[in-house]
Amino acid sequence: MARLLRQDVTDPRVGLVTLTRADVAPDLTSALIFWSALDVDEDPERIERCQAGLESAAHFLRHRAAGRLPFKRMPELRFRYDPSLALGARTLSVLREVARDSDPSDSDPSGREREGPEAPGGRGGRGDRHDPGEGDDGAQT
């Protein structure tokens, strides 16, 4: 379906979409195809235009897919916007901002970064454990 969208659909409303999931009815009467696009930026107008383009192309896509797939019955195609890519991009942006604006207490007074399990990127766990690979007898301190 993604190849058909990319190669055969020329409706400018569709743009570059990513198909994220397809839920097909067990009797193959219908398929709900979830789509997303990074360029919509959760702009309701842009989402509606893209959705309208996909709905307009649904019959064409169904006909083209029926010619390529060995099914006796080709499902009716319905499309629904999936915001997961936009939400993921926003989450990564927030995480980058938080990392960039990290707390200045991540350094000790000498200007060096903290080390140990409490430091960002540390090994985690309890700070009073001894790593057996680093010591002389592997005993806990």
Order of alpha helices (4+ residues) and beta strands (2+ residues): alpha-beta-beta-alpha-beta-alpha
